[in-house]
Amino acid sequence: MSNLKYERPDFVKSFNKPKNTEIKHINGHWYLYEKINYYDKELKRSKTKSGSMLGTITENGFVPKKTKTRNENIQQKNDVVEAGATRYFYERTEKIRERLKKHFPDIWEIIYTIVLLRLTQDTRFRRLQLHYEDSILSYIYPDISLTKSSISDFLNRLGHRRESIRAFMQEDIMQGDSFILCDGHRLLSASKTMENAELGYDSKMRYKPQINVLYMFTLGENTGAPAFYKQYLGSTPDTVAFHDIIHESEAYENNCTLVADKAFSSQGDIEDIEKCGLLYILPLKRGNKYVKDKIPDVRGYEEAFSYHGRGIQSISFTENENYNIHLFFDSHLYSNELSDLTKRTEKKNVNTAYKKQVEEKRRNNGKGRLSDSELASLVPINIQDEIKKSPEMGTITIKTNRKDLNAFQVYSIFKQRQIIEQAFKTNDCTLDQEASFMRNNYTEEAWLFLNHLGLMITIESIEEIANIGRSKSISFKDLVQSLKKIKANRVNGHWSVVPVKQSVSKLCNDMNIDISDLSCFAVCNELHTP
């Protein structure tokens, strides 16, 4: 069985072996096996072991192992199938297909088919088989079984391959010189057997079992692309999980700049980030030592610029050679905070006056409840005095070791953190992936990876809609629902597109989709079947 006893033939030597796999020679045949890294507690170091067999390496190329998700019998296929939405996503996901082939050579077609079906039809696994039979995907990737038992087996197998999932995501991190947005997201779990799910409150005040998924996004021109994730116990704080995900993603080796929120801005967290070798752009909590007693009046700032129609002023402090401190004043933010402070103070004064009036009435009846000192304390608050106590209203303080960036660049990069919240909203609402019904960490891992791929594709589509100036009139769901109406009809073994109404045709023209051309699918499988 050892490969050392045999001289590898040329077709094996020239085979492009995927990462985290190994080649074995068994009984005269050459096989590709998954290679799994694990931590040996006794030896206290990482070791590797062979995983499942992925397929056979032959002179004619790689032959994937037959799996349970392949039907043994040819299915009865429909002659009229959905093609519009599938064609749209298929044309725009060539790079994702190539990466899936590289890291999941034996099951990439199944992964890709499930992702597209969930984007175009329904996120529920139990309905995938029906949608598959009504989709042109059943011709592109034939004989895939998406029945309940097949899906259950597939999710377990995919979830055990975290190393392959990690390698896939690492390609987005390893581009280098990129900005990384990092934040945690709580996902509900309806399972009573999920190990990572724990009862707890999240930002939405939901007291339900949940897991913590820490996410990393790469920052582009005007958008953020999901790049890396990892699931943790629901009780794990983001700052604790952060150091683990940084090492697993190896972002520290690729000259990345972390853009995080105030949860990461304690002195200890910043020191840990610097030890990781990361560059950073981090907001500091108000009252921090760097700007205390240094906040100028509105005319004392050094620079001014506009950001999305809002006037921003800034002043920078460079007292340390290792980092810069930028203080920003946002007049719009100041106005909102001033309004909020005024309303809250006025409400307190009304309540104070009412309490005083009630107590005086009780005393007149000989039934007073408050002491003289308590009654004397019921005096109105001077709003101007409260404003003077809050000199940091309307300000944002940012600490960064990117000394090559000016104040405007630092502010612009930091403000794009809102992309994360929008992405989480897209995941929960648009893709309906706010809660999971998976029963263990492995099927949850598979569910998260399929969601990750779907989110990657969805965000690119939303960006494309914005680029043609239609984001106010067309949502992602509108786009999918319209394109789903485009059907492909097979007559005498040849395909043609069923005519569509004018509104769908106009949308296709705006999105640069040639609905009459199905040739893009031919790269995977010949569609002109007899």
N, C-alpha and C positions, 0 to 999 in steps of 0.2 A: 504493500500500500504506500510505502514511502516514495515520494517524488524523487529522492536522491538516487534511486536505482535505475531510473529511466532518463534517457536523453529526450528532452522536450522537442517535439516536431515543430516545424516552422509555424504552422497555424496556431499552435499554443503560444509560442514565443511572441507572435505578432498580435495576440489577443489583448485588447485594451482592458485590463482587469480593473473593475470599479474599486473605489476605496472601501476598506473594511471587508474585503473578501479574500479568499485564498483558493488556489487551484490544487486539486488532488487527482492522482492517478490510481484508479481502482479497476482491477480486472480488465486491463487493456483499454479503458476509457478515461477521458479527461473530464472532470466535473468542477463546477464552480460552487464553492461553499461560502456561506456567510461567516465572517469572523467577528466574534463578540468580545469586547473588552469588559473586564469586571475587576473588582477590587478584592484581593485575597486578604482576609482579615488576619490570617496566621502569618503570612509572609509580609504583610503590611506594605504591599505594592500592587500595582496593576498587572494583570495577566490577561492572556487571550485564550479563547477556546473556540472550537468549531461550532457553528450554528447549523441551520437547516441547509439542505442542498438546494441550490437555486436553479441549476440547469446543467446541460451538457455542452462542452466545447467541441465542435466538430470542424472538419475541413470546410464545410459550407457555412460556418458561423455558429453563433450561440443559439441553442435550443432551450427555451425556458421549460422548467419542470411543469408538468400538468398539475393543476390544483383543483380543489373541490369547487372553486368558483368558475370552472369551465364546464359547460354542459356536455355530456357525453353524446347526446343526440342533437342533431340539427333542429333548431326551433322553427316553428311556423312563423314566418316573418310577415309583417304588414306591408302592403304595397303603397300605402299613403302614410307618410311619417313626418314628424316635426323636423324641420331643417333650418329655419331662419335663425333662431337664437343659438342653436348649436354651431352653425356656420360662423356666426359673429364671434363667439368665444374661441372656436377652433383656430381661426385665422390669427387671433391675437395672443395665443398661448404657445407658440412654437418653442420658445425658450424653456417654458415650464415642462413641456413634453420631453425635451432633450435631457433636462436635469433629472426627471423621473426615470427615464431609461437608464441613466448613468447610475443612480443610487438604488433603484428598485428594478433591476433588469427582468425579474421573473413576474412581477405583479404590477408594473407601471400602467398597463392598459386598464386594469381593473380600477386602480386609484383614479386615473384620469376620467374614466367613464362615470364613476360615482360622483366625482366633483362636478362635472358638467351637468349631470342629471339633477343634482341638488341645486345648482344655480338656475337651471331653466325650468324645473318642474316643481319639486317638493323636497324639503329637507328630511322628511321622514323615511327611514330606511325600509320600512315595511311596504312601501309603495314603489320602490325603485324598479322592481321587476316589470311591473305594468308600464311604467314610464319608459323603460328601456325598450320594450317591445314596440312602443309607439314613436321611437326616436330613430333618426338616421344613424345614431351611434350603434344600433344593433347590426348595421351593415359594415360600418367602419371597423368595429371591434366585435366580430361575431362570436356567438356561442359562450358568452359570459353569463353565468348564473348569479342572479341577485335575489334569490329566494331568502326567506328568513334564516334558515339554517346556514346557507352559504355565507350570508352577510355576517352572521355571528362568528363563524369560523374565521372569516377574513379579518374582521376587526381585531380578534385576539392575536392573529399572526402579525398583523401590521403594528399593533401596539407593542409587541415584544422587540420591535426593531428601532428602538430609540436612537441607536448609533447611526443608522442610515438616515433617519429623520434629522438628526443633528448635522450630519455631513451635508444634507440637502440645504439646510438653512444657513450653514456656515458660509456658503458661497455668496450670500448677500452681505455678510459681515466682513468678509475678507477682501472687499474691494479697496479698502484703505482710504485714509484721509476723509472719512465720512462722519457725519453728525448722527449720533445715536440718541433717540428719544426713548426713555425708559419709564414704565409705570406698571402698576399692578391692576388686575381686573378680577373681580369676584364673579364666579359663575355658580349658579345654583345647581344642586344635585338632588334628583328625586329618588336616588337609590339609598337603601339602608345598608348596603354592603360595600359602598365606596370607601376605601381606606383613607383617602385624602380629604374627604368631605367632613367638615366639622360645623356644628352650630355656632352662629355668631352674627353680629351686626355688620352690615356693610355700609357704604356711603348712602345707600338708598333706604337705610333703616329697616332692612329685611332680616328678620331673625329666623333664618332657615339654614339647613346644611349647605355648605358652599366650599369650593376649592379656590385657592389663590393662583391665578395664572399671571406670571410676570412676563411682560411683553417688551420687546425691543423693536423700534422702528428706525429705518434709515430715512434721513431727511433729504428730499429732493428739492427742485426749484420752488414749487408751491404745494407740494404734497409729501406725505410720509408713507413709505411702503412697509408693511409688516415684514420683519426680517427674522426674528428669533423669539421663541417662547419656551417656557418650562412651567410645569404644574407643581404646586407645593400644597402642603397642608393648609387648610383654611385659616389656621391661627398664625401662620408664618408672616411676620411683618415684611413689607417690601424691602426695607433696608437690609434685613438679614438675608433674604433670598437674592438680593442684588449681587452680592459678592460671589455667590455660587454660579449665577448665570453668566457673569462676566468671565469667569474662568472656563466654563463649559463652552461658551461661544468664541473664546479666545479674542474678544474685541480688543483687549489690552495689547495684543501683538500687531495690530493693524492701524495704529496711529489714529484711532477714533476719538471723537470728542463727545462726551456725555452731556446731554441736556436733560436735566431732571427737575423735580419740583422741590418744595421746601422740606419735604420729608427727608431728603438726603443732605440737608445743609448744615447739620450739626458739625462741630469742629472735629469730632471723632470720625464721622462719616467721610468728611472731606479728606482727612489724613489717610483713611483707608483707600479712598479713590486714588489719591496720589501714589500710594504704595503699589497699586495695581498698574501704574504706568499710564493711566488714562488722563487725557486732557478733559476739561470740564467747563460748563457754563451753568452755574447754579444760583438760584434766587436765595436770598437770605431772609430770615425772619425780621420783622420790624423790631426796632430796639437793639439791633446788633451793634457791636462795639466799633465797627468800622465807620459808621456814619453818625453815631451819637454825638450830638452837639455840633454837627457839621452841616446840617440841612439849611441851605440858604433860603431867602425869600424868593418870590417868583422872578425877580430880576437878577438874582445872583448866580444863575446857572451859566455854564460855559458855552453850550451848543444848543441848537434847536433844529428839529426836523419833523416831518410829517410821516405818519404811519397809518395807512388805510383811512386817510382823511382826518386823523386826530393829531393835534399838536403835541409834541413831546419835547421836553427840555432835559438836558443831561449835564452832569458834572462827574469827572473821573478823579480817583485818588490812586496814586502809584507810589505809595509809601514803601511797598515791599517789591523787591526785584523779581519775585517768583509769581506774582499775580497782580491783577488790577481789580479795583472796586469801582463799579459804575452805578451812580445814583440817577434814577430817571423820575421825572415829574410829568404825570399825565393829567392834563386839566380836565378831561372828561371823567377820569376815574375820581379825581378830587371832587368834582361836582356831585357825583353819585354818592360818595362817602359823606360829603357834607350834608347832603339831603337826608341820608339815612341817620346820621348823628343828630340832626335837628329834630327829625320826627321822633326818634327814641327819647330824646331829652324832653321834648314837649309832652310826650305820653307819660313820662315819669312825673313831670310837674303836675299834670292833671290828676294823677293818682295820689300824689302827695297832698294836693289841696283838698281832695275828697276825704282822705284819711283824717286830715286836720279838722275839717268841717264836722265829720261824724264824731270824732273824739270830743270836740267842744260841745256838741249837742248832748252827748252822754254825760259830760261833766255838769252841764246845766241841770240834768236830771239826777245828779248825784251818783252816776254809774260809770264814771271814767275808768278806762282800762289801761291807759298808758301812763308811765311815770312822767314827771315834769321834764326830765331830760329827753325822753323819747318824743314828747310833744314839741319841745323846743327844736329838735332836729328836723322836724317836718317843715323845711323851708325850700322854696323853689331853687332849682339849679340854674346858674347863669350860663347860657349857651356859649357866650364868647369865651368864658373861662374853660369850658370843655374843649373848645376848638384849640385854645392855646396849649392844652394838655396833649393834643394829638398833632404834633408838628409833622409827622410822617404820613399824614393823609395824602393820598394821590401819588405816593412814591413807591418805587420798586428798586431794591438793591440787588445787584448781581455781582457775584464773585467769579472770576475766570482766570485760568492760567494761559488762555489764548491771548497773549499780549500783542499778537499780530493783528487782532481785530479791533476796529474802532468802536465807539459807543453805538453808532447806528447799526453796525453789523451784528453786534452782540444782542441788541434789543430785538432786531428782526428775527434772528435765529431763535431766541428764547420764546418769542410770541407764537412761533409755529408749533409750540407744544400742544396747542388746542387741537392740532391734527389728531393726537392720540384719542382725545375724548370723542371726536367725530368718528374715528375708526371703531371705537368700542360701541358707539351708538349704532353704527352700520352693522356690526356683528350681532348685536342684540335684537335690533328692531327690523332692519332690512332683511337680514339673513335668518332671523328667528332662531338665534343660537345662544339665547340667554341662559338656558337651562339644559342640563344633560340627564338622560335616562340610562347612561352606561352603568354597569354593575361592578366594575373593578378598574384599577388604575391603568391596565393595559388597553382595554376597550376605550377608556377615556382618552388615553394618549392617541389612539387612532382617530377618534372623533375630533380631537383638537387639531390634529395634523390636517385632516380633511377640511376642517373649518379654516385653518390657516391658508391653505391653497385657495379656497373659495374667496377669502377676504382679499388676498393678493389680486385676484382677477377682478373682483368687484370694485376695489379702489381705483384700479386702472380704468375701468369703464366709467366710473363717476367722473374721473379727471377728463376723460375724452368728451363726455357730455358737456362739462364746463368749458372745454376748449372751443366748442362750437357755439357757445353762448346760449345753451338751452337748459341750464341747470334749474332755472326757475319754472320751466314748463314741463320738463321731463325728469322723472325720478328713475332710479335704477330699475325699480319694479315696473314702471311704465314701459321702459325700454324692452325688458324681457317679455312682458305680456304682449307687446305689439309684435315683436319678432317671432314669438311662438305661433302666431297666426300664419306664418309662411310655411307651407307644406311642400314636400317633394313627392311626386307621383311616379311610380314605375309602370311603364307600358312597354310590353315586348322586350323587357330587359334593359330598357333605357330610361333615364331619369329626366324629368322636367319639373319646373316649379309651377305650382298652382297659382293662378292670378290672384293678386291681393288688392284690397281697396286703396284708394289714393292716399289716405293719411299714412298708411304703413309704407307705401312706396316713397312718399316724401321723407319720412324718417330715415329710410335706408339711404336715400340720396344725401341727406345731411350727415349721416354717419359713415359715408363712403363704403356702403355695402352693396355689392353687385348681386342682387338676389337671383338673377338668372343663371349665375355661374356656380356650379357645384364641383368644379374641377379641383378645388383646394383639398377635397377629401381624398383624392386619388392617391396621394402620397402614402396613405396607410393601407388601403385595400381597394381593389378594383370594384367599382360600384356597378358597372354594366354587367350584372350577373345574368346568366341564362335563365 
